[in-house]
Structures are given as structure tokens and as C-alpha cells.
Amino acid sequence: MGLLGVGFDSEDEQIRITQADNYQIIMGSGESHQALQKICRTVNERINQSGRVLSDYTPEEFMKLMREIC
């Protein structure tokens, strides 16, 4: 289980892909791709700090975490 970030705003025909332990990000403009990277890294850090793994989170807990981050 992991996060998937998809950017839909690329107009420069660049293919952007970022893969990490708990997330993958594809496409997007340079700016949106970097923003998705920052969000996913922050989520990953917060989950690691909690001593849990992503699959331990209920949908409600995950949405609460996302609201705190974003």
C-alpha cells in the first residue's frame, strides 16, 4: 500500500516520475510535481514519527493527517 500522486497540468511534454518507499508520483508540471513530492514526504515523515505504517491508518485518520499537512 502506498500513496500515488498524479499531476495533470503538464504542458511541456516532460515525463516526471518519483518513486519512494511509500509513494509514487507521476506527471505534472515541474511545480506541481515538486508540490506533490513535498506533501508525500511530509506524510511519510509523520507516519514514521507515529511508529505506525500507512496501512494502520483508517480512512478518517488519514484524512485528518492530510488536513493537518495541507
C-alpha positions as CSV (number, residue, x, y, z in Angstrom):
1,M,0.0,0.0,0.0
2,G,1.2,3.5,-0.8
3,L,0.4,6.9,-1.9
4,L,0.0,7.8,-5.6
5,G,0.3,11.4,-6.7
6,V,-0.7,12.3,-10.3
7,G,-0.3,15.7,-11.8
8,F,-2.5,16.7,-14.7
9,D,-1.1,20.1,-15.5
10,S,2.0,19.4,-17.6
11,E,2.2,21.2,-20.9
12,D,5.9,20.7,-21.6
13,E,5.7,17.0,-22.6
14,Q,8.2,16.1,-19.8
15,I,7.7,12.7,-18.1
16,R,8.2,13.1,-14.4
17,I,8.3,10.1,-12.1
18,T,9.3,9.9,-8.5
19,Q,9.4,6.6,-6.6
20,A,10.0,6.2,-2.9
21,D,9.3,3.6,-0.3
22,N,5.7,4.6,0.4
23,Y,4.7,6.7,-2.6
24,Q,4.9,7.2,-6.3
25,I,4.3,10.5,-8.2
26,I,3.8,10.7,-11.9
27,M,3.5,13.5,-14.4
28,G,2.5,17.1,-13.6
29,S,4.4,20.3,-14.3
30,G,7.7,20.8,-12.5
31,E,5.9,23.0,-9.9
32,S,3.1,20.6,-9.2
33,H,5.4,17.6,-9.2
34,Q,7.6,19.2,-6.6
35,A,4.5,20.2,-4.5
36,L,3.3,16.6,-4.6
37,Q,6.8,15.4,-3.6
38,K,6.7,17.7,-0.6
39,I,3.3,16.5,0.5
40,C,4.2,12.9,0.2
41,R,7.5,13.3,2.0
42,T,5.7,15.1,4.9
43,V,3.0,12.4,5.1
44,N,5.8,9.8,5.1
45,E,7.7,11.6,7.9
46,R,4.6,12.0,10.0
47,I,3.6,8.3,9.6
48,N,7.2,7.2,10.5
49,Q,7.2,9.5,13.6
50,S,4.0,7.9,14.8
51,G,5.6,4.5,14.8
52,R,2.8,3.2,12.5
53,V,2.6,2.3,8.9
54,L,0.3,3.7,6.3
55,S,-1.9,0.6,6.3
56,D,-2.6,1.1,10.0
57,Y,-4.5,4.3,9.4
58,T,-8.2,4.3,8.9
59,P,-9.5,6.5,6.1
60,E,-10.7,9.0,8.7
61,E,-7.3,9.1,10.4
62,F,-5.6,9.5,7.1
63,M,-7.9,12.4,6.0
64,K,-7.2,14.1,9.4
65,L,-3.5,13.8,8.7
66,M,-3.9,15.3,5.2
67,R,-5.9,18.2,6.6
68,E,-3.2,18.9,9.1
69,I,-0.5,18.8,6.4
70,C,-2.3,20.7,3.6
